Amino acid sequence: MSKDYLSILEKSAPENMECYFIGIFKDNLLVGISLAQYINLSQVNSLGDRDHCFKTAIKNFLFKRFISNVLIIGNNMLTGQNCFCFSDTITIEDGIATIHNATDAIKKQLKIQNKKIHLTVYKDFLTTNSTLFKTPNYKPYYHFNTQPNMVFNIKESWHSMDDYLGDLNKKYRDQYKRARKKAIGIEKRKLSLEEIQKLHYKINELYLNVAQNAPFNTFYLSENHFEVFKKKLHDNFLFYGYFIDQELIGFNTLIKNGKDIDTYFLGYDEGFQREKMLYLNMLYDMIGYSINKKYKRIIFARTALEIKSSVGALPIEMFGLIKHKNYFVNLLMAKSFAYFEPKIEWKERNPFK
């Protein structure tokens, strides 16, 4: 919620996204901030290019007809509770009530621009905060759970990667050794702003290789997104490239966030990913960096739950709230949500002794 980060969102938001910055005032003093994002799903192929079938075509039609205009309260580009920040001079209950009023005001602004909101979504809250939304204002909203946020906690006894490996059981130490053996021949480099700009087109190609194969997308990053990040955050934004014979075959990005490391977007060549176990090696590299730099946690975010679990990340359940503008459609929200967001079956791993 820092000024630097919010300004990045304003300058490099995806083409189908508009950001709104909410200020909450008390006696003319700023006492709270929040973030809202208007997303036009009709401008993107939301269901990606992975599946080509009649069911997917129906889903795309329904998206564009009934839920193409979405207002998200929170940050749709990060996983976790990144919706609001309040000072000690107001209660969290008053702050959330005021955000509801601000949401209505933004919807009125958008309606004047002929952008009628179909869906209003409050995104990513810890389950311990669910009671904060049990008020009349939020009664029409359906409470939903999606994939958990995968969080890796770094033990105080770990001072190097060897300490982490020493706590793994044999099966997962062998997994680490196998992955590292596969990665022989790959050169990993931290890229400067100038290198990111020079490799601009290849980076975007690798990013789209991953993004377009995702089961669901609400946006695609703008081509200058990583450049804007590096210009604004400098060394608080890390961009690592993976090369074979000087050719970029993959990359990952990290954001320094206090005592946490937030993993951000990545990209890779699918052929090298399979041959070199590239994604798993990226996870180990993130762990090694975070241990060496004395961070407390890595926010691995959602998706790829089982492989993140296999390196030691734990699932943190999150919830959100969603409401359709049509009263009768909203009554069917529980069933329709399950149709568009089917439950993912996965097996949690425990790699430690």
C-alpha positions as CSV (number, residue, x, y, z in Angstrom):
1,M,0.0,0.0,0.0
2,S,3.0,2.3,-0.3
3,K,2.9,5.4,-2.5
4,D,5.7,4.0,-4.8
5,Y,3.8,0.7,-5.3
6,L,0.4,2.4,-5.9
7,S,2.0,4.8,-8.5
8,I,3.4,1.8,-10.3
9,L,-0.2,0.4,-10.6
10,E,-1.3,3.7,-12.0
11,K,1.5,3.8,-14.6
12,S,1.6,0.2,-15.7
13,A,-1.8,-1.3,-15.0
14,P,-3.0,-3.8,-17.7
15,E,-5.0,-2.3,-20.6
16,N,-8.3,-3.6,-19.4
17,M,-7.8,-2.3,-15.8
18,E,-8.4,1.1,-14.2
19,C,-7.2,1.7,-10.6
20,Y,-9.0,3.8,-8.1
21,F,-7.3,5.0,-4.9
22,I,-9.6,5.5,-1.9
23,G,-8.8,8.0,0.9
24,I,-10.7,7.8,4.2
25,F,-10.7,11.1,6.1
26,K,-11.6,12.0,9.7
27,D,-11.6,15.7,10.6
28,N,-9.8,16.5,7.4
29,L,-7.0,14.0,8.2
30,L,-6.2,11.0,6.1
31,V,-6.8,8.0,8.4
32,G,-7.2,5.1,5.9
33,I,-6.5,4.1,2.3
34,S,-7.8,1.4,0.1
35,L,-7.5,0.2,-3.5
36,A,-10.2,-0.6,-6.1
37,Q,-9.7,-1.9,-9.7
38,Y,-12.3,-1.8,-12.5
39,I,-11.7,-4.7,-14.9
40,N,-13.3,-5.2,-18.3
41,L,-13.2,-8.9,-19.0
42,S,-14.5,-8.5,-22.5
43,Q,-11.1,-7.2,-23.5
44,V,-9.2,-10.4,-22.7
45,N,-9.6,-14.1,-23.4
46,S,-10.4,-14.8,-19.7
47,L,-10.2,-18.6,-20.0
48,G,-6.9,-18.6,-21.8
49,D,-5.8,-20.8,-24.7
50,R,-5.3,-24.0,-22.8
51,D,-8.7,-25.5,-23.5
52,H,-10.6,-25.4,-26.7
53,C,-14.0,-27.0,-26.3
54,F,-17.7,-26.2,-26.4
55,K,-17.9,-25.8,-22.6
56,T,-15.1,-23.2,-22.7
57,A,-16.9,-21.3,-25.5
58,I,-20.1,-21.2,-23.4
59,K,-18.2,-19.9,-20.4
60,N,-16.6,-17.2,-22.5
61,F,-20.0,-16.2,-23.8
62,L,-21.5,-16.0,-20.3
63,F,-18.5,-14.0,-19.0
64,K,-18.9,-11.3,-21.7
65,R,-22.7,-11.2,-21.5
66,F,-23.2,-11.2,-17.7
67,I,-19.9,-10.6,-15.8
68,S,-17.6,-8.6,-18.1
69,N,-17.6,-5.4,-15.9
70,V,-16.0,-6.2,-12.5
71,L,-15.1,-3.9,-9.7
72,I,-12.6,-5.5,-7.3
73,I,-11.9,-4.0,-3.9
74,G,-8.4,-5.0,-3.2
75,N,-5.5,-5.9,-5.5
76,N,-6.1,-8.4,-8.2
77,M,-2.4,-8.5,-9.1
78,L,-1.2,-9.9,-5.8
79,T,-2.3,-12.7,-3.5
80,G,-3.0,-11.9,0.1
81,Q,-4.8,-9.2,2.2
82,N,-3.7,-6.1,0.4
83,C,-7.0,-4.3,0.4
84,F,-6.7,-1.5,3.0
85,C,-4.6,0.2,5.6
86,F,-6.0,2.2,8.6
87,S,-4.4,4.4,11.2
88,D,-5.1,3.8,14.9
89,T,-7.5,6.8,15.0
90,I,-10.4,4.7,13.5
91,T,-11.6,1.2,14.1
92,I,-11.3,-1.4,11.4
93,E,-15.1,-1.8,11.5
94,D,-15.6,1.9,10.7
95,G,-12.9,1.7,8.0
96,I,-14.6,-1.3,6.3
97,A,-18.0,0.4,6.5
98,T,-16.6,3.5,4.8
99,I,-14.9,1.4,2.1
100,H,-18.4,0.1,1.3
101,N,-19.7,3.7,0.8
102,A,-16.7,4.4,-1.4
103,T,-17.4,1.4,-3.5
104,D,-20.9,2.7,-4.2
105,A,-19.5,6.0,-5.1
106,I,-17.1,4.5,-7.6
107,K,-19.9,2.4,-9.2
108,K,-21.9,5.6,-9.7
109,Q,-18.9,7.3,-11.3
110,L,-18.4,4.3,-13.7
111,K,-22.1,4.2,-14.5
112,I,-21.9,7.8,-15.7
113,Q,-19.1,6.6,-18.1
114,N,-21.5,3.9,-19.3
115,K,-19.7,1.1,-17.4
116,K,-22.4,-0.7,-15.5
117,I,-20.7,-3.0,-12.9
118,H,-22.0,-6.6,-13.1
119,L,-19.9,-8.0,-10.3
120,T,-18.5,-6.4,-7.1
121,V,-15.7,-8.4,-5.4
122,Y,-13.9,-7.9,-2.1
123,K,-10.7,-9.9,-2.5
124,D,-8.4,-11.9,-0.3
125,F,-9.0,-11.7,3.4
126,L,-7.8,-13.9,6.2
127,T,-10.5,-16.1,7.6
128,T,-10.0,-14.6,11.1
129,N,-11.5,-11.4,9.7
130,S,-14.7,-12.9,8.4
131,T,-16.7,-11.5,11.3
132,L,-15.9,-7.9,10.2
133,F,-18.1,-8.4,7.2
134,K,-21.1,-9.8,9.0
135,T,-23.0,-6.4,8.8
136,P,-26.2,-5.4,6.9
137,N,-24.1,-3.8,4.1
138,Y,-22.4,-7.0,3.3
139,K,-25.3,-9.4,3.8
140,P,-26.2,-9.6,0.0
141,Y,-22.6,-10.8,-0.7
142,Y,-21.7,-14.5,-1.2
143,H,-18.6,-15.5,0.8
144,F,-16.3,-17.7,-1.3
145,N,-13.0,-19.5,-0.8
146,T,-10.6,-20.0,-3.7
147,Q,-7.2,-21.7,-3.7
148,P,-5.2,-20.9,-0.6
149,N,-2.2,-18.6,-0.4
150,M,0.9,-20.7,-0.1
151,V,3.3,-19.2,2.5
152,F,6.8,-20.4,3.3
153,N,7.9,-19.7,6.9
154,I,11.7,-19.4,7.4
155,K,12.9,-20.9,10.7
156,E,15.2,-18.9,12.9
157,S,17.6,-21.9,12.9
158,W,18.2,-21.6,9.2
159,H,21.2,-19.4,8.3
160,S,22.0,-21.0,4.9
161,M,20.5,-23.3,2.3
162,D,22.4,-26.2,4.0
163,D,20.3,-25.7,7.2
164,Y,17.1,-25.9,5.2
165,L,18.3,-29.0,3.4
166,G,19.3,-30.6,6.7
167,D,15.7,-30.4,7.9
168,L,14.3,-32.1,4.8
169,N,13.5,-35.8,4.9
170,K,15.4,-38.1,2.4
171,K,12.7,-38.1,-0.3
172,Y,12.7,-34.3,-0.6
173,R,16.5,-34.0,-0.3
174,D,16.6,-36.4,-3.2
175,Q,14.1,-34.2,-5.1
176,Y,16.4,-31.2,-4.5
177,K,19.5,-33.0,-5.7
178,R,17.6,-34.3,-8.8
179,A,16.4,-30.7,-9.7
180,R,19.8,-29.2,-9.2
181,K,21.4,-31.9,-11.4
182,K,18.9,-31.1,-14.1
183,A,19.7,-27.4,-13.9
184,I,23.4,-28.0,-14.9
185,G,24.1,-25.7,-17.9
186,I,21.7,-22.9,-16.8
187,E,23.1,-19.5,-15.8
188,K,21.1,-17.4,-13.4
189,R,21.6,-13.6,-13.4
190,K,20.0,-10.7,-11.6
191,L,19.0,-8.2,-14.4
192,S,19.4,-4.5,-14.3
193,L,16.9,-2.0,-15.7
194,E,18.9,-1.7,-18.9
195,E,19.0,-5.5,-19.4
196,I,15.2,-5.8,-18.8
197,Q,14.7,-3.1,-21.4
198,K,17.0,-4.9,-23.9
199,L,15.3,-8.3,-23.4
200,H,11.8,-6.6,-23.4
201,Y,10.3,-8.7,-26.3
202,K,11.7,-12.1,-25.1
203,I,10.5,-11.4,-21.5
204,N,6.9,-10.7,-22.8
205,E,7.0,-13.9,-24.9
206,L,8.0,-16.0,-21.9
207,Y,5.4,-14.4,-19.7
208,L,2.6,-15.0,-22.2
209,N,3.8,-18.7,-22.6
210,V,2.8,-19.2,-18.9
211,A,-0.2,-16.7,-18.7
212,Q,-2.0,-18.0,-21.7
213,N,-1.9,-21.5,-20.4
214,A,-3.5,-20.6,-17.1
215,P,-7.1,-21.8,-16.6
216,F,-8.4,-18.3,-16.0
217,N,-7.1,-14.8,-16.6
218,T,-8.6,-11.4,-15.7
219,F,-5.8,-9.4,-17.4
220,Y,-2.5,-9.6,-19.2
221,L,0.4,-7.5,-18.0
222,S,1.3,-4.4,-20.1
223,E,4.6,-4.8,-22.0
224,N,6.4,-2.2,-20.0
225,H,5.2,-3.5,-16.6
226,F,8.5,-4.9,-15.3
227,E,10.4,-1.8,-16.6
228,V,8.2,0.5,-14.6
229,F,8.6,-1.7,-11.5
230,K,12.4,-1.6,-11.7
231,K,12.5,2.2,-12.4
232,K,10.3,2.9,-9.3
233,L,11.3,0.3,-6.8
234,H,15.0,-0.1,-7.8
235,D,16.5,-2.9,-5.7
236,N,13.2,-3.6,-3.9
237,F,12.2,-5.3,-7.1
238,L,14.3,-8.2,-8.2
239,F,14.3,-9.7,-11.7
240,Y,16.2,-12.9,-12.2
241,G,16.9,-14.3,-15.7
242,Y,17.8,-17.9,-16.5
243,F,20.0,-18.4,-19.6
244,I,21.3,-21.3,-21.7
245,D,24.1,-20.3,-24.1
246,Q,23.2,-16.6,-23.6
247,E,19.5,-17.2,-24.5
248,L,16.9,-16.2,-22.0
249,I,14.8,-19.3,-21.3
250,G,12.9,-18.2,-18.1
251,F,12.6,-15.5,-15.5
252,N,11.1,-14.8,-12.1
253,T,10.4,-11.7,-10.1
254,L,10.4,-10.8,-6.4
255,I,9.2,-7.8,-4.4
256,K,10.8,-7.0,-1.0
257,N,8.0,-6.2,1.4
258,G,9.2,-5.6,4.9
259,K,10.2,-8.9,6.4
260,D,8.4,-10.8,3.6
261,I,9.4,-11.6,0.1
262,D,6.4,-11.6,-2.3
263,T,6.9,-13.7,-5.4
264,Y,5.5,-12.0,-8.5
265,F,5.1,-12.9,-12.1
266,L,7.3,-15.3,-14.0
267,G,7.8,-16.8,-17.4
268,Y,9.6,-19.7,-19.1
269,D,10.0,-21.8,-22.2
270,E,7.8,-24.9,-21.7
271,G,10.4,-27.2,-23.3
272,F,13.2,-26.1,-21.0
273,Q,10.8,-26.1,-18.0
274,R,10.2,-29.8,-18.4
275,E,13.8,-30.8,-19.3
276,K,15.5,-28.7,-16.6
277,M,12.8,-28.8,-13.9
278,L,13.1,-25.0,-14.2
279,Y,10.1,-24.0,-12.1
280,L,11.2,-26.2,-9.1
281,N,14.7,-24.8,-9.4
282,M,13.3,-21.2,-9.3
283,L,11.4,-22.1,-6.0
284,Y,14.7,-23.4,-4.5
285,D,16.5,-20.2,-5.6
286,M,13.8,-18.0,-4.0
287,I,14.2,-20.0,-0.7
288,G,18.0,-19.8,-0.8
289,Y,17.9,-16.0,-1.4
290,S,15.3,-15.4,1.4
291,I,17.2,-17.4,4.0
292,N,20.5,-15.7,3.2
293,K,18.9,-12.3,3.4
294,K,17.2,-13.1,6.7
295,Y,13.6,-12.7,5.6
296,K,10.8,-14.2,7.7
297,R,8.4,-15.5,5.0
298,I,8.0,-16.0,1.3
299,I,4.5,-15.4,-0.1
300,F,4.4,-17.9,-2.8
301,A,0.8,-17.0,-3.7
302,R,-1.8,-19.4,-5.2
303,T,-1.5,-21.8,-8.1
304,A,0.9,-24.8,-8.4
305,L,-0.1,-25.7,-4.8
306,E,1.4,-29.2,-4.7
307,I,4.8,-28.3,-5.9
308,K,5.0,-25.3,-3.5
309,S,3.9,-27.6,-0.8
310,S,6.7,-30.0,-1.7
311,V,9.3,-27.4,-0.9
312,G,7.7,-26.6,2.5
313,A,5.1,-23.9,1.8
314,L,1.9,-24.1,3.9
315,P,-1.7,-23.3,2.7
316,I,-3.3,-20.2,4.3
317,E,-7.0,-20.1,3.6
318,M,-8.4,-16.8,2.3
319,F,-11.9,-15.7,1.6
320,G,-13.6,-13.1,-0.5
321,L,-17.0,-11.6,-1.1
322,I,-18.9,-11.4,-4.4
323,K,-22.2,-9.9,-5.5
324,H,-24.0,-9.6,-8.8
325,K,-26.0,-6.5,-9.6
326,N,-29.0,-8.6,-10.7
327,Y,-30.9,-9.8,-7.6
328,F,-32.0,-13.1,-9.2
329,V,-28.6,-13.9,-10.6
330,N,-27.1,-13.1,-7.2
331,L,-29.4,-15.7,-5.6
332,L,-27.7,-18.3,-7.7
333,M,-24.2,-17.1,-6.9
334,A,-23.1,-20.2,-4.9
335,K,-23.9,-22.5,-7.8
336,S,-22.6,-20.3,-10.6
337,F,-19.4,-19.7,-8.6
338,A,-18.7,-23.4,-8.3
339,Y,-19.3,-23.7,-12.1
340,F,-16.7,-21.1,-13.0
341,E,-14.3,-21.8,-10.2
342,P,-14.3,-25.6,-9.6
343,K,-12.6,-26.9,-6.5
344,I,-9.0,-28.0,-7.2
345,E,-8.0,-31.3,-5.7
346,W,-4.4,-31.5,-4.5
347,K,-2.3,-33.3,-2.0
348,E,-0.5,-31.4,0.7
349,R,3.1,-32.5,1.2
350,N,5.3,-32.4,4.3
351,P,8.9,-32.4,3.2
352,F,10.4,-31.9,6.7
353,K,11.7,-34.5,9.1
